[in-house]
Amino acid sequence: MDTIQQEVDERTNLTSSNKFELLLFRLGGDANGDRSELFGINVFKVREIVEMPVVTAIAGSPRHILGMTNLRGQVISVIDLPSVVGCNPKTGLNIMLVTEYARSTQAFAVESVEDIVRLEWSQVMSAEGNAGSTAMVTSIVRLDGNVDSTRLAQVLDVEQILHQITSTDIKEVDPNAAGLKLKLRPGTVILSADDSAVARALIEQAFKAMNVPYIMTKTGKQGWDRLQIMAAEAEAEGKTAYDKVALVLTDLEMPEMDGFTLTRNIKNDPRFKNIPVIIHSSLSGSANEEHVKTVGADAYVAKFVALDLANKIREVLARY
């Protein structure tokens, strides 16, 4: 038991050093069964790994849903992940990854699990803008560091995959779903960072429903760099960053710099001491909420309910 607790503590401490652990797995090859690539998922999102159980097919299930399975009294949807990304598992669907995303539990069937590796977020590159990238991949991980011929692993956008399975288009956020319009201090905006295209679209719709100006960035580093620019602009105008930025909203898992590090950087910089930070993440659970407190964030809200996000923003701004 002490050893297990030590491992949990070690993983928890990773958030203070811009590091994380990635579970590597394989989904199979192309149509000919060749080139079985590595994929990855943050260990924090994996509740457990089990051998593929009996799955009951459900009539009328969406495409890529294998069916349901009963795991210790909880009925869980099982998603055929190789079919989602177009892979062909040579040896079949042998392993089930039980995950927790955005207030829900689901399972992904994969061919095999390879390893758990400890990495720095600087080893993770955003996939957006890279040739050959797709909306299904948020980032590319250089497993051996920035060296030639490093092994690469693809981090899938699970939010995009779940959305793709359950609907065809990003649903518009009901303008009434965010409650009353929100008034920021004159001249200020909300600065947001999220690496998921689906999440960004939903957040932007929520901001528009609240009638607030915003700036959207795709990574923690982009968010931090933009904050530096805005601070410099404010200084040139004889103002402070607080006169430019009303609040920072950040995801946790992002290439180059995660949300924990972004939050810590903001809270440790005197220029930004008066700017509140809300962490908005699909990583749920009490452990992650405790991490939020340790890095100095003002609040945590789980993805994605527009009214919950709007209420949390109102609650935090009322303190400043």
Secondary structure as GFF3:
##gff-version 3
##sequence-region A 1 320
A	DSSP	alpha_helix	2	13	.	.	.	ID=ss1
A	DSSP	three_ten_helix	14	16	.	.	.	ID=ss2
A	DSSP	beta_strand	19	26	.	.	.	ID=ss3
A	DSSP	beta_strand	38	42	.	.	.	ID=ss4
A	DSSP	three_ten_helix	43	45	.	.	.	ID=ss5
A	DSSP	beta_strand	46	51	.	.	.	ID=ss6
A	DSSP	beta_strand	65	71	.	.	.	ID=ss7
A	DSSP	beta_strand	74	80	.	.	.	ID=ss8
A	DSSP	alpha_helix	81	85	.	.	.	ID=ss9
A	DSSP	beta_strand	95	101	.	.	.	ID=ss10
A	DSSP	beta_strand	104	110	.	.	.	ID=ss11
A	DSSP	beta_strand	112	120	.	.	.	ID=ss12
A	DSSP	three_ten_helix	121	123	.	.	.	ID=ss13
A	DSSP	beta_strand	124	126	.	.	.	ID=ss14
A	DSSP	beta_strand	137	142	.	.	.	ID=ss15
A	DSSP	beta_strand	152	156	.	.	.	ID=ss16
A	DSSP	alpha_helix	158	166	.	.	.	ID=ss17
A	DSSP	beta_strand	189	193	.	.	.	ID=ss18
A	DSSP	alpha_helix	197	210	.	.	.	ID=ss19
A	DSSP	beta_strand	214	217	.	.	.	ID=ss20
A	DSSP	alpha_helix	220	236	.	.	.	ID=ss21
A	DSSP	three_ten_helix	241	243	.	.	.	ID=ss22
A	DSSP	beta_strand	245	250	.	.	.	ID=ss23
A	DSSP	alpha_helix	259	268	.	.	.	ID=ss24
A	DSSP	three_ten_helix	270	272	.	.	.	ID=ss25
A	DSSP	beta_strand	277	281	.	.	.	ID=ss26
A	DSSP	alpha_helix	286	294	.	.	.	ID=ss27
A	DSSP	beta_strand	299	302	.	.	.	ID=ss28
A	DSSP	alpha_helix	306	317	.	.	.	ID=ss29
###
